[in-house]
Structure formats: structure tokens, C-alpha cells
Amino acid sequence: MPYRFVPEITRADIAFEAWAESPEELIRSAADALLAAMLTAPARVRARCRRRIRVTAGALDLLLYRALEEILFLRDADGLLVRYRRVEIRRTKEEIEARIEAAGEPVEAYRGEFATEIKAITFHELRMAQDARGLWRATVVVDA
């Protein structure tokens, strides 16, 4: 999943951009970037347990926000580090829904180092949109 960190957006927090061919893959790419900000070796998170996550919002950027917040919630509330394996987006007249299949392991089982304590996803510079060439792009700033 492609992403890059963008230090020029903020000095105190961490910013990243992610991109993908579809909104579903963009959410996965942004989730990978969030884990890369938190962990020195995010690929070492093993799929020892699975979670199904459902988030809804009125706009795609808010859907991305809520999907990323779920990673922090699972870490803080359940003591789990998860990676998004599959994302499915459905649209209705009222809302946009993401159904996410995640897999991970307990924090204490992680076999790498923790890089940064991410406190929250912020709304600062938050964007998710399709560019002129049809590629989906997101910008996210996290409170570290």
C-alpha cells in the first residue's frame, strides 16, 4: 500500500499522504501509514485474532477518519494492534458505510518496537478525494 510521511504539513504532529486506485484500498493504505507511524515494524503484526469493524459517515473524508480512529480504539480499549485486510464501502442516500475486516494481535505479543505514541486522528488538513487522473488520495495528520 503506498503512502509517504509529509513533515512540512506540521511540526508537532505527524502527517502522511496515502494513495490508491479505489476508496477501499485508500483506507487500507492510510491504515498502513498509521501503523508505520506507531510501530517500527508494522509487518510484524501477526493475524492472531480477527475483528469486523463497521463505520459510517456522511462524507468519504469522515469515513476515513472513523476507520483510522478504530485502529486507535482497538489499541486502547482492547489492547490490540490490527491491520486492515479488506475494506468494502457501501453508499446509501443517508450515509456511506465501510465494512472492514481486520486482523492482529495483542499489544504485548508484538515482536517489534513502538515508534511513536499516536493519541488521535485530527481533522487538520484531513482530505480524501479522487484526483484528475482518477487516483484516490488522502492527507491525514495525527496527534503524536
C-alpha positions, 0 to 999 in steps of 0.5 A: 500500500503506498503512502509517504510521511509529509513533515512540512504539513506540521511540526508537532504532529505527524502527517502522511499522504496515502494513495490508491486506485479505489476508496477501499484500498485508500483506507487500507493504505492510510491504515498502513501509514498509521501503523508505520507511524506507531510501530517500527515494524508494522509487518510484524503484526501477526493475524492472531485474532480477527475483528469486523469493524463497521463505520459510517459517515456522511462524507468519504473524508469522515469515513476515513477518519472513523476507520483510522480512529478504530485502529486507535480504539482497538489499541486502547480499549482492547489492547490490540494492534490490527491491520486492515485486510479488506475494506468494502464501502457501501453508499446509501442516500443517508450515509456511506458505510465501510465494512472492514475486516481486520486482523492482529494481535495483542499489544504485548505479543508484538515482536517489534518496537513502538515508534511513536505514541499516536493519541488521535486522528485530527481533522487538520488538513484531513482530505480524501478525494479522487484526483484528475487522473482518477487516483484516490488520495488522502492527507491525514495528520495525527496527534503524536 
